[in-house]
Amino acid sequence: MKKFLALFLTAVLLSAALPASAKETELAFREDGSFRILQISDPQDDAFPAWDMLNLLKTAVKTADPDLIVLSGDLVEDKRVGDLGIDGEPGREGVNVTSLTGELNAEKTRLNAEKAVDAVMRTLEPFGVPVAVALGNNDRKVGLTGADWIEILSRYDNCVIFDESADEADGVDYHLTVSGANGGPAFNVWLMDTLRGGISDEQVDWYRAASKEMTAANGGEPIPAMVFQHIQAPDIGNLFVPCSPADTGARCVKGGWVRLNTEIAGGYNFYGWEPGVTSYEFAAWKECGDVIGAYFGHQHVEGFSGVWDGVEMGFTYGCEMAKTGPYGFRVITLHEDDITKYENVLYRYTGNVRLGTAAVQAETVSSSAAPTALAPMLRFFNLFRSLFSALVYLFS
């Protein structure tokens, strides 16, 4: 049964006053002790949305039956070409309207952005599921401030967005609390705005202070939580290990070769990510002790996850049809009796809705280690794929 009633999300900072722009809703575990989060990332479209992007949204909600939908950034596309055959207006992709000298027409651009957002939110609205938004870099390339985005998204009854961090960079950062069977806080969802290039130290400091305040109010026990943000924390590179260019899954990173460490992670990755990084944000997660998972978008073609130092991190596929797939979404099912034992499933969207071939399928992830001895032909293929990866790295 959907939890969309007229009570505010259980205790924002527990003792703090509610932000004026916060919308009333209640998030709570179901009677069977479960809570489902649907993560959708990068719809990234314009005033003429792609048919399959909208169908993916509907299909994702029907598949997941969620209690909360998280849109992890890039609701709109600022400018790009390449939407031939995906919508009714080929060649008119992107919401930005500029003069011949490149000056942004703020009024017309905002109208286009509002139409793009409306297509997404009106598609989700009939399901009656609360929608939380973590803004992305393309959402910031259209000349809209954090307050602008809050105003636009707050028009929709199913959207919950407000700002708690009040940082100088204008990040829209907030959290939602899910109540347990006893009515108290049982789980937190952190929504972080990565602006154009990532999380600022000030935003991390806000998270740290808010998390510690909630822990203190909870008798000194951290409330389990997950983070959703658009641009990844660089620590996701710790899911990779150095390797030979002939190894399965080898990717070029900074002149060397890495592959996904299949002993701790699994899924599909197009790029390689640098291991050995500990960010200020990750250090704060560990210090506070509440974050058990962090999930990102932004890269579109990445769909994997793994556990590093007690925190699961993962990329979720995008759903912008003007870019090359894979496309998809993530479904997380929590259990109140042991929140650390949750299900985390990626789905791929394939086919074409206009041809009647659109479908979704849960991905299966192998946890077996990469083979150490490969047949010569397979090693040649892996080496070829690795060299292609090097070209992608050099020209991206």
C-alpha positions in Angstrom: 0.0 0.0 0.0 1.4 3.3 -1.1 2.4 5.7 1.7 1.3 9.1 0.5 -0.6 10.7 3.4 -0.9 14.1 4.9 1.9 13.9 7.4 5.4 15.2 6.9 8.3 12.9 6.4 9.1 11.5 9.8 11.2 14.1 11.6 13.4 16.3 9.4 16.5 16.5 11.5 14.1 15.3 14.2 14.2 18.5 16.2 14.6 21.1 13.4 11.8 23.2 12.0 10.5 22.1 8.6 11.6 24.1 5.6 8.9 26.3 4.2 9.0 24.7 0.8 8.9 21.1 2.1 5.9 19.1 0.9 3.9 17.0 3.3 4.2 13.3 2.9 4.9 10.2 4.9 7.4 7.5 4.1 7.1 4.3 6.1 7.9 0.7 5.8 5.1 -1.5 4.6 3.2 -3.8 6.8 5.3 -6.7 5.6 8.4 -4.8 6.7 9.7 -3.9 3.2 10.4 -0.5 1.5 11.2 -0.2 -2.2 13.2 2.6 -3.8 13.2 3.0 -7.6 16.2 4.9 -8.9 15.8 6.5 -12.4 18.6 8.6 -13.8 19.2 10.9 -16.7 15.9 11.2 -18.5 17.7 14.2 -19.9 15.3 15.3 -22.6 13.6 18.4 -23.9 10.2 19.9 -24.7 9.7 17.0 -27.2 10.4 13.9 -25.1 11.5 10.6 -26.6 8.8 8.0 -26.8 10.9 5.3 -25.2 12.2 7.5 -22.4 8.6 8.1 -21.3 7.8 4.4 -21.7 10.8 3.5 -19.6 9.5 5.6 -16.8 6.1 4.0 -16.8 7.6 0.5 -17.2 10.0 1.1 -14.3 7.3 2.1 -11.9 5.1 -0.9 -12.9 8.1 -3.2 -12.5 9.3 -1.9 -9.2 6.0 -1.1 -7.4 8.0 1.4 -5.4 7.4 3.4 -2.2 9.7 6.1 -3.3 11.1 7.2 -6.7 14.4 8.9 -6.8 15.3 10.8 -10.0 19.1 11.1 -9.7 19.7 14.1 -11.9 19.6 15.5 -15.4 15.9 15.9 -15.9 16.6 18.1 -18.9 19.1 18.3 -21.8 20.8 21.7 -22.3 21.9 21.2 -25.9 22.9 18.3 -28.1 22.2 16.9 -31.6 21.3 13.3 -32.3 17.7 12.7 -31.5 16.7 11.5 -35.0 13.9 9.0 -34.9 13.3 9.0 -31.1 10.6 11.7 -30.8 8.2 13.7 -32.9 10.6 16.6 -33.4 14.0 15.4 -34.7 16.8 17.9 -34.7 15.2 20.0 -31.9 16.8 18.5 -28.9 17.9 20.5 -25.9 16.1 23.2 -24.0 18.6 26.0 -24.3 17.7 28.9 -26.6 20.6 31.1 -27.4 21.3 34.2 -29.6 23.7 34.2 -32.5 26.3 35.4 -30.1 25.7 32.5 -27.7 23.7 34.5 -25.1 21.1 32.4 -23.3 17.5 33.5 -23.6 16.5 32.8 -20.0 12.7 33.1 -20.5 12.4 30.8 -23.5 14.9 28.3 -22.0 13.0 28.1 -18.8 9.7 27.5 -20.7 11.4 24.7 -22.6 12.8 23.2 -19.4 9.4 23.4 -17.7 7.9 21.5 -20.6 10.6 18.8 -20.4 10.1 18.4 -16.7 6.3 18.4 -17.1 6.6 15.4 -19.5 8.5 13.4 -16.9 6.5 14.4 -13.9 3.1 14.0 -15.6 4.2 10.5 -16.6 5.0 9.6 -13.0 2.1 11.5 -11.3 -0.7 9.0 -12.0 1.1 6.3 -9.9 0.8 8.3 -6.7 4.3 7.5 -5.6 6.4 10.3 -3.9 9.3 11.5 -6.2 12.5 12.9 -4.8 15.0 14.7 -7.1 18.8 15.0 -6.8 19.7 17.6 -9.4 22.4 17.0 -12.0 24.9 19.1 -14.0 22.6 19.4 -17.1 19.9 20.8 -14.8 22.3 23.6 -13.9 23.4 24.3 -17.5 20.0 25.9 -18.3 20.4 29.0 -16.2 18.1 27.9 -13.4 19.0 28.4 -9.7 18.2 25.9 -6.9 15.2 28.0 -5.9 14.0 28.0 -9.5 14.1 24.2 -9.6 12.4 23.9 -6.2 9.6 26.2 -7.5 9.1 24.2 -10.7 9.2 20.8 -9.2 7.0 21.7 -6.2 4.1 22.3 -8.6 3.6 18.5 -8.7 1.8 16.9 -5.9 3.9 13.8 -6.0 7.3 15.6 -5.9 9.2 16.2 -2.7 12.1 18.6 -2.9 13.4 21.3 -0.6 16.8 22.6 0.5 18.3 22.0 3.9 22.0 22.7 3.3 21.9 26.5 2.5 25.4 26.3 1.1 27.0 29.1 -0.9 27.3 27.0 -4.0 23.4 26.8 -4.2 23.2 23.0 -3.8 19.7 21.6 -3.2 20.5 19.0 -0.5 18.0 17.4 1.8 17.0 14.1 3.4 13.9 12.0 3.8 13.3 9.8 6.7 11.4 6.5 6.5 9.6 5.5 9.7 9.5 2.0 11.1 6.7 -0.1 12.7 7.1 1.8 16.0 6.7 5.1 14.3 10.3 6.2 14.8 13.0 6.8 12.2 14.2 3.6 10.7 16.0 4.7 7.5 17.2 7.9 5.8 17.6 8.8 2.1 20.1 11.6 1.4 19.6 13.6 -1.8 22.7 15.5 -2.8 23.0 18.1 -5.5 26.3 17.7 -7.4 25.8 21.0 -9.3 28.0 21.2 -12.4 31.1 19.3 -11.1 30.5 17.4 -7.8 29.9 17.8 -4.1 31.5 20.7 -2.3 33.1 20.4 1.1 30.5 22.7 2.5 27.7 20.3 1.4 29.6 17.4 3.0 29.9 19.4 6.2 26.1 19.9 6.2 25.6 16.2 5.7 28.0 15.4 8.6 26.3 17.8 11.0 22.8 16.7 10.1 23.7 13.0 10.3 25.3 13.4 13.7 22.3 15.4 15.0 20.0 12.6 14.0 22.3 10.0 15.6 22.3 11.9 18.8 18.5 12.2 18.8 18.4 8.5 18.1 20.1 7.6 21.3 23.6 7.6 19.8 22.7 5.0 17.2 23.2 6.0 13.5 20.1 5.6 11.4 20.9 3.4 8.3 20.9 5.5 5.1 21.6 5.6 1.4 22.9 8.5 -0.7 21.6 9.3 -4.1 23.4 11.9 -6.2 24.1 12.5 -9.9 27.8 12.7 -10.3 29.7 9.8 -8.7 32.0 10.0 -5.7 35.5 9.2 -7.0 35.8 6.4 -4.4 33.8 4.2 -6.9 37.2 3.6 -8.5 38.1 1.4 -5.5 35.8 -1.3 -7.1 38.6 -1.7 -9.7 42.0 -3.3 -9.6 45.1 -2.9 -11.8 45.4 -5.6 -14.5 46.9 -6.5 -17.8 45.5 -5.0 -21.0 44.7 -8.6 -22.2 42.5 -9.4 -19.1 38.8 -9.6 -19.4 37.2 -6.2 -18.8 40.5 -4.3 -19.0 40.0 -0.5 -19.4 42.5 2.3 -19.8 42.8 4.8 -17.0 45.6 7.4 -16.8 48.0 5.4 -18.8 47.4 2.1 -16.9 44.9 -0.7 -17.1 42.2 -1.6 -14.6 39.2 -4.0 -14.5 36.2 -4.3 -12.2 37.2 -6.3 -9.2 34.7 -9.2 -9.5 35.5 -10.4 -6.0 33.7 -7.4 -4.6 31.6 -6.0 -7.5 29.7 -7.0 -10.6 27.7 -5.6 -13.5 28.5 -3.8 -16.7 31.1 -1.0 -17.1 32.1 0.8 -20.2 34.8 3.0 -18.6 37.5 2.3 -16.1 37.8 4.2 -12.8 40.9 5.0 -10.9 41.3 3.0 -7.6 43.1 4.3 -4.5 41.0 7.4 -3.9 39.3 8.4 -0.6 37.2 11.5 -0.9 36.1 14.0 1.7 32.5 12.8 1.2 33.3 9.1 1.6 35.4 9.9 4.8 32.3 11.7 6.2 30.1 8.7 5.4 32.5 6.5 7.4 32.8 9.0 10.2 29.0 9.2 10.6 28.5 5.5 10.2 25.1 5.7 8.7 25.6 5.3 4.9 25.3 1.7 3.7 24.9 2.5 0.0 25.5 5.3 -2.5 24.2 5.3 -6.1 24.9 7.6 -9.0 23.9 8.4 -12.5 25.6 10.8 -14.9 27.6 8.2 -17.0 24.5 6.7 -18.7 26.3 3.5 -19.9 27.5 2.3 -16.5 25.5 -0.3 -14.6 27.4 -1.9 -11.8 27.8 -1.9 -8.0 30.1 -3.3 -5.4 31.1 -2.9 -1.7 34.2 -1.0 -0.6 35.0 -0.5 3.0 31.5 -1.4 4.1 29.7 0.9 1.7 28.0 -0.3 -1.5 28.5 2.1 -4.4 26.9 1.8 -7.9 26.2 3.4 -11.2 22.7 3.2 -12.6 22.0 3.3 -16.3 20.6 6.4 -17.9 17.4 6.6 -19.9 18.2 9.4 -22.4 17.4 7.9 -25.8 19.5 10.4 -27.7 22.6 8.7 -26.3 23.8 5.1 -26.8 22.5 2.6 -24.3 22.3 0.5 -22.2 19.3 2.1 -20.7 17.7 1.0 -17.4 16.8 1.6 -13.8 17.6 0.3 -10.3 15.3 -1.2 -7.7 16.3 -1.5 -4.0 14.1 -3.4 -1.6 14.9 -2.8 2.1 13.7 -5.0 5.0 13.1 -3.3 8.3 14.2 -6.3 10.4 17.7 -6.2 8.8 18.2 -3.1 6.6 21.7 -4.2 5.7 20.4 -7.2 3.9 18.6 -5.6 1.0 18.0 -6.6 -2.6 19.6 -4.4 -5.3 18.6 -5.2 -8.8 19.4 -3.4 -12.1 17.0 -3.7 -15.0 17.8 -3.1 -18.7 15.3 -1.6 -21.1 15.5 -2.8 -24.6 13.5 -2.7 -27.8 11.2 0.1 -29.2 7.8 1.0 -27.9 6.6 2.1 -31.3 7.5 -1.3 -32.8 6.0 -3.1 -29.8 9.3 -4.7 -28.9 10.0 -2.7 -25.7 10.9 -4.9 -22.7 12.8 -4.9 -19.4 14.9 -7.6 -17.9 16.7 -8.0 -14.6 20.4 -8.3 -15.0 22.3 -11.2 -13.5 25.7 -10.4 -12.0 28.5 -13.0 -11.7 30.6 -12.8 -8.6 33.3 -15.1 -9.8 36.8 -13.8 -10.2 38.2 -12.9 -13.6 40.0 -15.8 -15.2 43.8 -15.8 -15.0 44.4 -18.1 -18.0 42.6 -17.2 -21.2 42.6 -18.9 -24.6 44.7 -17.0 -27.1 41.7 -15.9 -29.2 40.0 -14.5 -26.1 43.1 -12.8 -25.0 43.4 -11.1 -28.4 39.8 -10.0 -28.2 40.4 -8.5 -24.7 43.5 -6.7 -25.9 41.6 -5.2 -28.9 38.8 -4.1 -26.5 41.4 -2.6 -24.2 43.0 -0.6 -27.0 39.6 0.7 -27.9 39.1 1.7 -24.3 42.4 3.6 -24.5 41.1 5.6 -27.5 37.9 6.3 -25.6 39.9 7.6 -22.6 42.1 9.8 -24.8 39.3 11.5 -26.7 36.6 11.7 -23.9 
